[in-house]
């Protein structure tokens, strides 16, 4: 049986860090939705923010992204590969496609996420907080418009982690223990 895991969450929550650790620990092939979105932006001659704004009025962008992601997962499943899907809507995509998976949602308080983004990318904390608010509002509206899905609905996830007051090792340990106990 293939193991399919998803890690979803907002920017700065720790989803990429957790995805890297869980992929390595369990030998899962990572599928990074953000990387696919970046490739789509590059193909269109846009940066990430531009494509995000464009997608607000062009639902075909999100539909194409989802199609590419699910095709990669289905191809991997046909080949018997164990996979980890990381991205804002990773859990929802697998849920919607009825692909059996262990779905993790990680978050942190906004000020913690902003500090992490600042440490990773630089910039002013105020600008990062403003950008986060705008991006999250845009995504919430886009996803509801395209899918009638509220990204704040946590009912589809098997594990919820608030990484605000946890170090990386504690987050990885919690996710790994839950995944090891999962029966699929």
Helices and strands as residue ranges (DSSP letters): E 4-8, H 15-26, E 29-32, H 33-43, H 48-57, H 60-78, E 83-86, H 90-96, E 102-107, H 110-121, H 125-147, E 159-162, H 168-181
